[in-house]
Amino acid sequence: MEAEERVVPASPGQKSWLVRHFSLLLRRDRQAQKAGQLFSGLLALNLVFLGGAFICSMIFNNVAVTLGDVWILLAVLKALSLLWLLCYVAGTTRRPHAVLYRDPHAGPVWVRGSLLLFGNCTICLNVFRVGYDVSHIHCKSQLELLFPALEIIFTGLQTWVLWKHCKDCIQVQTNFTRCGLMLTLATNLLMWVLAVTNDSLHREIEAELNALMEKFSGNDTNTCLCLNATVCEVFRKGYLMLYPFSTEYCLICCAVLFVMWKNVGRRLAPHASAHPGAPSFHLHGAIFGPLLGLLALVAGVCVFVIFQIEASGPSIARQYFTLYYAFYAAVLPSMSLACLAGTAIHGLEERELDTLKNPTRSVDVVLLMGAALGQMGISYFSIVAIVATRPHELLNRLILAYSILLILEHIAQNLFIIEGLHRRPLWEAAPGGLAEKPEAEPHRRGSLLELGQDLRRASRAYIHSYSHLNWKRRALKEISLFLILCNITLWMMPAFGIHPEFENGLEKDFYGYRTWFTIVNFGLPLGVFYRMHSVGGLVEVYLGA
């Protein structure tokens, strides 16, 4: 008996030693992970500052630093990124235990579809650029053909890798993978900055059109003219039409690469790596939301077609600008009211807030808030230009109302989407009694896997028991469907058409061509990305309701 009493107290000491040992290992692992994130983040920051310095020098002193110097820097970064992408696909992902987990929330269908769509548009854009340069090869350097050809290769390989591996939670070569992801992200970010600020080809196209007009008038010109006017017209229109998609593609790649960077070294629970049992997309008897959304979509398509037909002529009459902005002035207030009503309904719901750590959701919120700054920035610049010049004309009043309503709609919609994303989806919520039962009976607890399976079975039973839609859930679904269709309409109009913000001439005359070109090229791609990202967030809100 005395010997047993001497042996028993030794067990807790041994257990505490093991706990301390494993705690030390976990702490060292977290420290190494944070050090890798810090180093790779500093690498990306320095590359962005270096590229930004080159681009700013090109803008303010294009004699010392030319566009060719910026292209050479980007070509080096693209070549290094291509080498890392090949190493990642051929080496890192094929190592044993490299991808033990896959993030079910990363890379939803709409993100990968947008990546594929805009990637193909970017490749076509560079094909048109190569064709345009080849048609002017008699007065251009052959070296200029190298840069768009390299971008075609880079875009194709990057699109394929991100499409296939966007959900990876890589567990080997973590520091090398983080640095490669940040290198590629910095390259895409610099490509976006250059696309936003560089208007050299636009000026070249405008100069060529003016030279053609002078040639038809009988005046001589020294401007480089195309050898085949018909072919050049195709390349020119194709390039100008697809130009916004290139900036969209860079933004989407940056978002996907950042999520992959956050997931490097991340370990998920065994049941969490499988896709959660989210319900499929069904209308569930929703009527008014889809009906009003389709009405807005049809009206938007009609306005879009009429405006595009008029824009194909030499000039756009003022009544077509009035029609365009009047449509926005009618749709934006209804969207704002719907968002405010949805936010109020969220406050009345019984669903709990989802406080679990979710890197994908955090990135979604940041991207939603950041992308909203694009159109809001353009609106504030327009407000200043209108108030300072001619605020009493009808068209200027409409543009002023459009700018103010757009800012209010962005704020209201962000509140509604973010509140919905932080609500626990119905299929993940278990009844209170079933959720508390494992704590009341600890001796009947199994492993974590069994507990997760029990909770999922309880969730399915809960959904089966309460599958009917109460008025709050039905209202949220109606509002979400209406906003989805409205955002699709407002995404289509600036993505595929002429931009009235640049064509109406008011802000361009007030700020100057170069400044307003940079503002519009910065804000409009972010605005298109915001509408597309909002559709994805609203689908999540709809399914969660």
C-alpha positions in Angstrom: 0.0 0.0 0.0 2.8 2.4 0.8 4.5 1.6 -2.5 1.3 2.3 -4.4 1.0 5.6 -2.7 4.5 6.5 -3.7 3.9 5.6 -7.4 0.6 7.4 -7.9 1.8 11.0 -7.4 4.4 10.5 -10.1 1.8 10.3 -12.9 0.6 13.9 -12.8 4.2 15.1 -12.9 5.0 13.0 -16.0 1.8 14.2 -17.7 2.6 17.9 -17.0 6.1 17.3 -18.5 4.5 16.0 -21.7 2.1 18.9 -21.8 5.0 21.4 -21.4 7.0 19.6 -24.0 4.2 19.7 -26.6 3.4 23.3 -25.7 7.0 24.2 -26.3 6.9 22.5 -29.7 3.6 24.2 -30.7 5.0 27.6 -29.6 8.1 27.1 -31.6 6.0 26.1 -34.6 3.9 29.2 -34.3 7.0 31.4 -33.9 8.5 29.9 -37.1 5.2 30.4 -39.0 5.0 34.1 -37.9 8.7 34.6 -38.9 8.1 33.1 -42.3 5.0 35.3 -42.8 6.9 38.4 -41.7 9.9 37.7 -44.0 7.7 37.0 -47.1 5.5 40.0 -46.4 8.6 42.2 -46.2 9.8 40.7 -49.5 6.5 41.7 -51.2 6.6 45.1 -49.6 10.1 45.9 -50.9 9.3 44.6 -54.4 6.1 46.8 -54.5 8.0 49.8 -53.3 10.8 49.2 -55.9 8.3 48.8 -58.7 6.3 51.8 -57.5 9.4 53.9 -57.6 10.1 52.8 -61.1 6.6 53.6 -62.3 6.5 57.0 -60.5 9.9 57.9 -62.0 8.5 57.0 -65.5 5.5 59.2 -64.9 7.4 62.3 -63.6 10.7 61.9 -65.4 10.2 59.7 -68.5 13.6 60.7 -69.8 15.7 59.0 -67.1 13.3 56.1 -66.5 11.3 55.0 -69.6 8.4 52.6 -70.1 10.9 50.1 -71.4 12.8 50.1 -68.1 9.6 49.3 -66.2 8.8 46.5 -68.7 12.2 45.0 -68.1 11.7 45.0 -64.3 8.3 43.4 -64.7 9.7 40.9 -67.1 12.3 39.8 -64.5 9.6 39.5 -61.9 7.4 37.5 -64.2 10.3 35.1 -65.1 11.0 34.5 -61.4 7.3 34.0 -60.7 7.1 31.5 -63.6 10.0 29.6 -62.2 8.4 29.4 -58.7 5.0 28.3 -60.2 6.7 25.5 -62.1 8.6 24.5 -58.9 5.4 24.6 -56.9 3.4 22.4 -59.3 6.2 20.0 -60.2 8.0 19.8 -56.9 6.3 21.1 -53.8 2.8 19.7 -54.2 4.1 16.2 -55.2 6.1 15.8 -52.0 4.7 13.3 -49.4 2.2 14.9 -47.0 2.4 18.2 -48.9 -1.3 18.9 -49.1 -3.0 17.2 -46.1 -5.8 19.7 -45.9 -7.8 21.8 -48.4 -9.7 24.9 -47.3 -13.4 24.4 -48.2 -14.1 28.2 -48.1 -11.2 29.2 -50.4 -11.7 29.5 -54.1 -15.5 29.4 -54.5 -16.9 28.7 -57.9 -17.5 32.4 -58.8 -13.9 33.3 -57.9 -12.5 30.5 -60.1 -14.9 31.3 -62.9 -13.9 34.9 -62.8 -10.3 33.9 -62.7 -10.7 31.8 -65.9 -12.8 34.4 -67.7 -10.6 37.4 -67.0 -7.4 35.3 -67.6 -8.6 34.4 -71.1 -9.6 38.0 -71.7 -6.1 39.1 -70.6 -4.5 36.6 -73.0 -6.7 37.9 -75.8 -5.8 41.4 -74.9 -2.1 40.6 -75.2 -2.8 38.9 -78.5 -4.4 42.1 -79.8 -1.4 44.0 -78.5 1.0 41.8 -80.4 -1.1 42.1 -83.5 -1.1 45.9 -83.2 2.6 46.0 -82.7 3.2 43.7 -85.6 1.1 45.9 -87.9 3.4 48.8 -86.9 6.6 46.8 -87.0 8.2 49.1 -89.6 8.4 51.9 -87.0 8.7 49.9 -83.8 11.3 47.8 -82.1 11.0 44.1 -82.4 11.9 43.8 -78.7 8.5 45.3 -77.8 6.9 42.0 -79.0 8.7 40.1 -76.3 6.9 41.7 -73.3 3.3 40.8 -74.3 4.4 37.3 -75.4 5.9 36.8 -71.9 2.7 38.1 -70.3 0.7 35.5 -72.3 2.8 32.7 -70.9 2.7 34.1 -67.4 -1.1 34.6 -67.4 -1.8 31.1 -68.8 0.4 29.3 -66.3 -0.7 31.4 -63.4 -4.4 30.9 -64.2 -4.0 27.1 -64.4 -2.1 26.9 -61.1 -4.5 29.1 -59.2 -7.5 27.3 -60.6 -6.1 23.9 -59.5 -4.4 24.8 -56.2 -6.3 27.7 -54.7 -7.6 25.5 -51.8 -4.2 24.1 -50.8 -3.0 24.2 -47.2 0.6 23.4 -48.0 2.6 21.7 -45.2 6.1 21.3 -46.7 8.6 24.0 -47.9 6.4 26.6 -46.1 8.9 29.5 -46.2 9.8 28.9 -49.8 6.1 28.7 -50.7 5.3 31.9 -48.8 8.1 33.8 -50.5 6.9 32.5 -53.9 3.3 33.5 -53.3 4.3 37.0 -52.2 6.6 37.3 -55.2 3.8 36.5 -57.5 1.4 38.7 -55.6 3.8 41.7 -55.9 4.2 41.0 -59.6 0.4 41.1 -60.1 0.1 44.2 -58.0 2.7 46.0 -60.0 1.1 44.9 -63.3 -2.2 46.5 -62.0 -0.5 49.7 -61.0 1.2 50.0 -64.4 -2.1 49.3 -66.2 -3.8 52.0 -64.1 -1.2 54.7 -64.7 0.1 53.9 -68.2 -1.9 55.5 -71.0 0.9 55.3 -73.6 -1.0 53.0 -76.0 -4.2 55.0 -75.6 -2.3 58.2 -76.5 -0.7 56.4 -79.4 -4.0 55.2 -80.7 -5.5 58.7 -80.3 -2.5 60.3 -82.1 -2.9 57.8 -85.0 -6.5 58.5 -85.4 -5.8 62.3 -85.5 -3.0 61.6 -88.0 -5.4 59.7 -90.2 -7.8 62.6 -90.1 -5.0 64.9 -91.2 -3.9 62.6 -93.9 -7.5 62.5 -95.3 -7.5 66.3 -95.2 -4.3 66.3 -97.4 -1.8 67.2 -94.7 1.4 65.3 -94.2 2.2 63.7 -90.8 5.2 62.0 -89.2 3.0 59.7 -87.0 3.6 56.0 -87.4 0.6 54.7 -89.3 -0.7 51.1 -89.7 0.0 49.2 -92.9 -3.5 47.7 -93.0 -6.2 50.0 -91.7 -8.9 47.3 -91.4 -6.8 44.9 -89.4 -5.5 47.7 -87.2 -9.1 48.7 -86.4 -9.9 45.2 -85.2 -6.7 45.1 -83.0 -7.4 48.7 -81.7 -11.0 48.1 -80.7 -10.2 44.7 -79.2 -7.5 46.1 -77.1 -9.6 49.0 -75.8 -12.5 46.8 -75.1 -10.5 44.2 -73.2 -8.2 46.6 -71.3 -10.4 46.8 -68.1 -10.3 43.0 -67.9 -6.6 42.9 -67.5 -6.8 45.1 -64.3 -9.6 42.9 -63.0 -7.5 39.8 -63.5 -4.6 41.2 -61.5 -6.9 42.1 -58.6 -8.5 38.6 -58.5 -5.0 36.9 -58.7 -3.8 39.1 -55.7 -6.9 38.1 -53.7 -6.4 34.3 -54.4 -2.7 34.4 -53.8 -3.2 36.2 -50.5 -5.7 33.5 -49.3 -3.2 30.8 -50.4 -0.5 32.6 -48.4 -2.6 32.7 -45.3 -3.3 29.0 -45.7 0.3 27.9 -45.8 1.0 25.7 -42.8 -2.6 25.8 -41.7 -4.0 22.6 -40.1 -7.7 21.9 -40.2 -9.8 19.5 -38.2 -10.3 16.2 -40.0 -14.0 16.9 -40.6 -13.4 20.6 -41.6 -11.4 19.8 -44.7 -14.4 18.2 -46.3 -16.9 20.5 -47.8 -19.6 21.5 -45.4 -23.1 20.3 -46.1 -24.2 23.6 -47.6 -27.6 23.4 -49.3 -27.8 23.9 -53.1 -29.2 27.1 -54.6 -33.0 27.0 -54.7 -35.5 29.8 -54.9 -37.6 28.4 -52.0 -40.7 30.2 -53.2 -39.1 33.6 -53.4 -41.1 35.7 -55.9 -40.8 39.5 -55.4 -37.0 39.6 -55.2 -36.3 37.7 -58.4 -39.2 39.6 -60.2 -37.9 43.1 -59.2 -34.3 42.0 -59.9 -35.2 40.8 -63.4 -37.1 44.0 -64.1 -33.9 46.0 -63.2 -31.8 43.6 -65.3 -34.0 44.0 -68.4 -34.1 47.8 -68.0 -30.3 47.8 -67.5 -29.7 45.8 -70.7 -32.0 48.1 -72.7 -30.2 51.2 -71.4 -26.8 49.5 -72.0 -27.7 48.6 -75.6 -29.0 52.0 -76.5 -26.0 53.7 -75.0 -23.6 51.4 -76.8 -25.3 52.0 -80.2 -25.0 55.7 -79.7 -21.4 55.4 -78.5 -20.4 53.7 -81.7 -20.9 57.0 -83.5 -18.6 60.0 -83.6 -20.2 61.6 -80.5 -22.7 60.8 -77.7 -25.7 63.1 -77.4 -26.5 64.5 -73.9 -29.9 62.8 -73.7 -28.2 59.4 -73.7 -26.0 60.4 -70.7 -29.2 61.6 -69.1 -30.9 58.2 -69.7 -27.8 56.3 -68.4 -27.6 58.3 -65.1 -31.4 58.3 -64.6 -31.4 54.5 -64.6 -28.7 54.5 -61.9 -30.6 57.2 -59.9 -33.7 54.9 -59.9 -31.9 51.6 -59.1 -29.4 52.7 -56.4 -32.1 54.0 -53.9 -34.0 50.8 -54.1 -30.9 48.8 -53.4 -30.0 51.0 -50.5 -33.4 50.6 -48.9 -33.3 46.8 -49.4 -29.9 46.6 -47.7 -31.0 48.7 -44.8 -34.1 46.4 -44.4 -31.9 43.3 -44.6 -29.5 44.7 -41.9 -32.5 45.4 -39.6 -33.8 41.9 -40.1 -30.3 40.5 -39.3 -30.6 42.3 -35.9 -33.9 40.5 -35.2 -32.6 37.0 -36.0 -32.0 34.2 -33.5 -28.9 33.0 -35.4 -25.6 33.4 -33.4 -22.6 35.3 -34.7 -19.9 33.0 -36.1 -16.8 34.0 -34.1 -14.5 31.1 -35.3 -11.3 32.1 -37.1 -11.9 32.0 -40.9 -9.1 33.5 -43.0 -11.2 33.3 -46.2 -14.0 35.3 -44.6 -11.6 37.9 -43.3 -10.1 38.3 -46.7 -13.6 38.6 -48.2 -14.5 41.4 -45.8 -11.3 43.3 -46.5 -11.7 42.9 -50.3 -15.3 44.1 -50.1 -14.3 47.2 -48.1 -11.3 47.9 -50.2 -13.0 47.4 -53.6 -15.8 49.8 -52.5 -13.2 52.6 -52.4 -12.8 52.5 -56.2 -16.3 53.8 -57.2 -16.6 55.9 -54.0 -13.3 57.7 -54.9 -14.6 58.4 -58.4 -17.9 59.7 -56.9 -16.1 62.1 -54.5 -14.0 63.5 -57.4 -17.1 63.9 -59.5 -18.9 65.7 -56.6 -16.1 68.2 -56.3 -15.9 68.8 -60.0 -19.7 69.4 -60.4 -20.1 71.6 -57.3 -17.1 73.7 -58.4 -18.3 74.2 -62.0 -21.9 73.9 -63.2 -24.1 72.3 -60.6 -27.4 73.7 -62.0 -27.6 71.9 -65.3 -29.9 68.8 -65.6 -27.2 66.4 -66.5 -24.8 67.6 -63.8 -27.6 67.3 -61.2 -28.1 63.7 -62.3 -24.4 63.0 -62.1 -24.3 64.6 -58.6 -27.3 62.5 -57.5 -25.7 59.4 -59.0 -22.5 60.0 -57.1 -24.1 60.6 -53.7 -26.5 57.6 -54.1 -23.6 55.4 -55.1 -21.7 56.2 -52.0 -24.7 55.5 -49.8 -25.5 52.2 -51.6 -21.9 51.0 -51.1 -22.1 51.7 -47.4 -25.5 50.1 -46.9 -24.6 47.0 -49.0 -21.3 46.5 -47.2 -23.2 46.5 -43.8 -25.7 44.0 -45.1 -23.2 41.5 -46.6 -20.7 41.7 -43.7 -23.5 41.2 -41.2 -24.8 38.2 -43.1 -21.3 36.6 -43.5 -20.7 36.7 -39.8 -24.0 35.0 -39.0 -23.7 31.3 -38.4 -25.3 29.4 -41.4 -28.4 27.4 -40.5 -26.8 24.1 -41.5 -24.0 24.7 -39.0 -26.2 25.6 -36.0 -27.1 22.9 -33.7 -30.0 23.1 -31.1 -29.0 24.3 -27.7 -29.8 21.2 -25.8 -27.9 18.9 -28.2 -24.9 21.3 -28.2 -24.7 21.4 -24.5 -25.2 17.7 -23.9 -21.5 16.7 -24.5 -20.5 19.2 -21.8 -23.0 17.7 -19.3 -21.8 14.2 -19.9 -18.0 14.3 -20.4 -17.6 10.5 -19.8 -19.7 9.8 -22.9 -17.6 12.0 -25.2 -15.8 10.2 -27.9 -13.1 11.5 -30.1 -13.3 14.9 -31.8 -14.2 13.3 -35.1 -17.1 11.5 -33.5 -18.3 14.7 -31.8 -18.2 16.5 -35.1 -20.2 13.7 -36.8 -22.8 13.9 -34.0 -23.1 17.6 -34.4 -23.6 17.3 -38.1 -26.3 14.7 -37.6 -28.0 17.0 -35.1 -27.8 19.9 -37.5 -29.4 17.8 -40.3 -32.1 16.8 -38.0 -32.6 20.4 -37.0 -32.9 21.5 -40.6 -35.3 18.7 -41.3 -37.5 19.7 -38.4 -37.5 23.4 -39.1 -37.2 23.4 -42.9 -40.1 25.8 -43.4 -39.2 29.5 -44.0 -40.3 32.0 -41.4 -40.9 35.6 -42.5 -37.4 36.8 -41.5 -35.6 34.1 -43.6 -38.0 34.6 -46.5 -37.4 38.4 -46.4 -33.6 37.8 -46.4 -33.8 35.5 -49.3 -36.0 37.9 -51.3 -33.6 40.8 -50.5 -30.5 38.8 -51.4 -31.9 37.7 -54.8 -32.9 41.2 -55.7 -29.5 42.5 -54.8 -27.8 39.7 -56.7 -29.6 40.6 -59.9 -29.0 44.3 -59.4 -25.3 43.8 -58.8 -25.1 41.6 -62.0 -26.7 44.5 -63.9 -24.3 47.1 -62.5 -21.4 44.8 -63.1 -22.3 44.2 -66.8 -22.7 47.9 -67.7 -19.2 49.2 -66.8 -17.4 45.9 -67.6 -18.5 45.5 -71.2 -19.3 49.0 -72.4 -18.1 52.6 -72.8 -17.5 54.4 -69.6 -19.7 57.6 -69.2 -17.4 58.8 -66.4 -14.7 59.3 -69.0 -16.9 60.2 -72.0 -19.1 63.0 -70.5 -16.1 65.3 -70.5 -16.9 67.2 -67.3 -14.4 65.7 -64.9 -11.8 65.2 -67.8 -11.9 69.0 -68.5 -11.8 69.8 -64.7 -8.9 67.5 -63.7 -7.1 67.1 -67.0 -6.7 64.1 -69.2 -3.8 62.3 -67.5 -5.1 62.8 -63.9 -8.7 61.7 -64.7 -7.4 58.8 -66.8 -5.5 57.5 -63.7 -8.5 58.1 -61.4 -10.9 56.3 -63.7 -8.5 53.4 -64.4 -7.9 53.0 -60.7 -11.6 53.2 -59.6 -13.5 51.4 -62.4 -11.8 48.0 -62.2 -12.2 48.1 -58.4 -15.9 49.0 -59.0 -16.4 46.0 -61.4 -14.5 43.8 -58.9 -16.7 45.1 -56.1 -19.9 44.1 -58.0 -18.6 40.7 -58.8 -17.4 40.1 -55.2 -20.7 41.4 -53.8 -22.6 38.8 -55.9 -20.4 36.0 -54.3 -21.0 37.4 -50.8 -24.8 37.8 -51.4 -25.0 34.2 -52.6 -23.4 33.2 -49.3 -25.9 35.3 -47.4 -28.7 33.7 -49.3 -27.6 30.2 -48.6 -26.9 31.0 -45.0 -30.5 32.2 -44.5 
